[in-house]
């Protein structure tokens, strides 16, 4: 029986040079399906060229960012001081009807355009930093932005949820996984109604414990998978630049070390699985 493919996407490309370098190394070693890009980060323009060789070979997508850094254009209601709000603030505004759909759609269009400017093409997929793309109002803004960018263009979209039984069976960060799944309720069905494809199962939610056993967690991420099973990961080389932006530092080194190790390839061989691309098994 041929190995079963799954999709392994590294988040946060362009967050820092160290995170981006680790991702490029893993892409070159064929340890990843692809990566999601944060085009609102200051380093994006200088880091984009390193992804160019992977076009058509790996999945290069947009990691919509609405909770870190600055927007690429004016957002007087969402970011009046020129800085994007925290996730907690976005959650509160999303569920209390305080978001302006067009304002958010305009920013997502700008982030798509920043991707296209430096890579010369549109993203293969779209997801969101801290999964904000699935929140009420923002999900509609995402659909609007994609459909305004190019009529008929339909990148695949990340659905960061899974079935209750699958989440419990994996037993990794169950509470956090259930919370994210609740936030994403209805996202996949709404996307499909508008002609988008989504992954049909999802894992990779982590406590980001630098003392944890990421290899053991990763084995569980591969359990109870669907035909387009998506695993997210966060490899990186941590440094002071990363620590200034994000609380997840040493855990990125832990993930990076496992993904480049022989233990990773041996695990996949033992489970008869391989890193593939979206749609490989459809």
N, C-alpha and C positions, 0 to 999 in steps of 0.2 A: 504494500500500500504506500503510495507516495506521501511525503510529509505534508501535514496540514499547514497551510499558510496562515499567518496572523499579521496584523499591522502594528508596527512598533514606532511610535512617533515621539521624538524628543521635543519638549516645549522650550520656549524662551530663547530662541536664537536671536542674537543681537542685544540681549540683556547686558552682557559684558563681553569683553574679549576672551576671557578665560572660559566662560560657558560656551561661547561660539566655537572656539578652537577645539574643545572637547567633542562637540557635535560633529564638526567637519571630520575629525579623525575617525569617529565611529561610522560616519557615512562612507568614508573612503574604505574602511575595513568591512563594509557590507554588514554591519551589525545593527543598522537602523533602516526602517522603511522610509523615513523622512523626518522633517522638522517643521515646526511652526515659527514664523518670523514676527518679531515685534518691531514693526516699521516706524513706530513713533519714538523709538529710542535713539539718542544722539549718535551712537556708533553704527547704525544701520547702513548708511551710505558707504562707509569704509569696509564693512564686513560682507556686503552683498556679493562681491566678486568671487569670494571663496565658495559660494553655492552654485555658481554658474556651471561648473562641470557636471553637476548632478541632475541637470534638467533632463527630463524624459527617462531618467534611471531611478530616481528617488522621488518621493512625494514632498514637494516644497509648498507649504501653505502659509496662510496669514493667521497669526495668533492675535486676534483683535484685542487691543489693550485699552481699557477704560478705567483702570485703577492704579496705574503707575506712570509717573512722569507727566509730561505735558501733552495736550492734544496738538494735532498738526494744524489746527485752525481755530478760530474763535468758537467758544461754547459758553455763551454768557449765562445760561441757566445751569448747565452741568458743571462747568469749571470756571466760575467767574473770576477767580484769581489766577487763572492760567495753569493751575495744577489739577490733575485728575483726582477725584475723591477716592476715599478708601472703599474697600469692598463692603464694609458695614454700612457706609453711607449710601452706596449704590443699591444694596438690598433694600434698605428702608425706603428709598425714593421709588424704587421699582414697584414695590407692593403697595405703595400709598398713592400711586398715580401722579407723582411729581416729576416724571421724566417727559421730555419733549421728543417725540419719536423722530421728527425731521432733523433736529439738531444732532441726534446720535447717528442717524443714517448719513448725514453729511460728513461726520468724522470718520465713519467706517469707509465711506467712499474715498476720503483722503488717504486712509491707511492702505486701501487697495491700490490707489494710484501710486503711492510711494513704493509699494512692492513692484508694480509694473515698470516704474521709471528705472529702477536699478537692476531688474532681472529681465526686462524686455518681454515679459509675458504675464498672464494672470495666474493667480494661485491655483494649485491643484485642489486644495481643500481650505476650509475656514473653520477655526475653532476660536476659543476665547481664553484670555488670561484669567485665571480663577473662575472659568466657566461662565463669565458674565453674558456670553452670547445667547444663553438659553433663558435669561430672565424675562419676565413680562415687559413689554414695550421694546426692550432691546432686541428680542428675537424678531419682532416685526420690522424694526429698523434694519436689522441685518438682511432680511429678505428684500426690503426696499433698496438697500445699497447695492446688492448684487445685481438686481434687475435693472437698476439705473445705469450701472457700469457698462453692461453689454447685453442687449436683448438676447434671450435664449441661453446665456451662459449659466451653467449650473455646476459649480464645484461641489464636491461632496462635503457634508457638514458633520462635525463631531456631535454625537449624542452621548453625553457623559453619564448616562444612566444604564442600569441593567435590571434584570428581573430580581425580585426579592430573594428567590431561592438561590440564584447564582451568587449574589453578594454574600449571603450567609454561608454558602458552601465554601467560598474562598476563605472567609474568616479573617480578612485583612482590612483594618480600618473600617469596620462594618458601620459604625455610627456615622462617620464622615461620608461614606459611600451612599448611605441611605438619605442623608441630608441633601447631597448633590442630586441624587435621583429624584427627590421630591421637587427640587428647584426646576428640574428639567421636564417635569410632567407635561405631556402634551407637545413637547418640542418636536419630536421625531414625526408624529402624525401630521403636525402643521407643515413641517418641511416637505414631507412626501406629497401632501396635497398640492404643493406649489412646484412639484417636479424635481425636488432635490433627492439625492440618495444619502443615506446615513449608515454608519456602522450599526450592526444589529446586536452587539454586546460590547461591554466596556469594562476595563479594569485598569489598575495602576494607581489607584488612590492610595496615598501613603501618609504615614504619620511623620515622615522625614526625620526619623530618629537616627542620628549618626552612630549610635551604638547598636542599631538593629541588624537583623540578618536579612539583607536585601535579597540574597540568593534564594532563601526560603520563601520570602514574600513573592518573588518573581515566579517561582514554580506554581504558586497558588493563582497568580494572575492568569496563568494559562489554562486553568480549569474551567469547565462548563462554558466553553467558547461557542460563539455562533459562526455563521459562514463568513461574515466580515467582522471578526473579533478585533477590537482595537485596544491596545495597551499603551498608556501614556507613560513617559519617563522624564526624568529631569537630571541628566548627567551634566557635569561641568567641572572645571578646575576652579576651585574657590580661591578668593583673594580678598584684599581690602575693598576693592571696587564693588565686588558682589555683596560683601557684608554691609556696605553703605546703602544698598538698594533693596535687599531681600533677606529675610530671616533664614532662608534655607541655604546653608553654605556647605558644611562638611558632609551632609547627606548626599549632595551632588557628587562629591568625590567618590563616595561609597558606590553609588549607582554606576558611575563611569568605570570604576575599577572592575566591577562585575561584568559589565557589558563588553569590555575588551578582553576578558579572561577566557581561558580554556574551559572553565567551569560553565560559562554561558553556552558555548557551542556543544559541550557534552550534555547539558541539560536538554537542549533542543533535540539533539540526536536521540536521547533516551526517551523523550516524549513524542518522537516522530513529528516534529514541528519545524517550521522554517519561517524566517522573516520574509514577508511578501509585500504586495501592494494592494491597495483597495480594489476589490473586484476579482482578485486572483482565483477565488474559489466559487465565485457566483455562477 
